[in-house]
Amino acid sequence: METITMKLTEEEAELIEAIRNYRNSFPNGYPQLLWYAQELFECLTDLPED
């Protein structure tokens, strides 16, 4: 697996960790972990209204 170095905001890094935690919970898959990752994603992609 290739490693890529990127600059991330704290929120972006938290989203990546949340996704990894959810994937590592498989097959038990805790719904709270999925919900948390989805909430982080929504906050990061929330665009201001025109």
C-alpha positions in Angstrom: 0.0 0.0 0.0 1.3 3.4 -1.0 1.6 6.2 1.6 0.6 9.7 0.7 1.5 12.8 2.8 -1.2 15.5 2.9 -1.9 18.5 5.1 -5.3 18.0 6.8 -7.4 20.1 9.1 -8.1 18.7 12.5 -11.7 18.0 11.4 -10.5 16.2 8.3 -8.2 14.0 10.3 -11.0 13.3 12.8 -13.2 12.1 9.9 -10.6 9.8 8.6 -10.1 8.3 12.1 -13.9 7.9 12.5 -14.1 6.0 9.2 -11.2 3.8 10.1 -12.7 3.0 13.5 -16.0 2.1 11.9 -14.3 -0.2 9.4 -12.3 -1.8 12.2 -15.5 -2.5 14.1 -16.7 -4.8 11.3 -18.5 -7.3 11.4 -20.0 -6.0 14.7 -20.3 -2.5 13.2 -21.4 -0.1 15.9 -24.1 2.2 14.6 -22.9 5.1 16.7 -19.5 5.0 14.8 -21.3 5.3 11.5 -23.5 8.1 12.7 -20.5 10.0 14.1 -18.6 9.7 10.8 -21.7 10.8 8.8 -22.1 13.8 11.1 -18.5 14.8 10.7 -18.8 14.5 6.9 -22.0 16.7 6.9 -20.3 19.4 9.0 -17.3 19.4 6.6 -19.4 19.7 3.5 -21.9 22.2 4.9 -21.9 25.1 2.4 -23.2 28.5 3.3 -26.7 29.3 2.0 -26.8 32.0 -0.8 
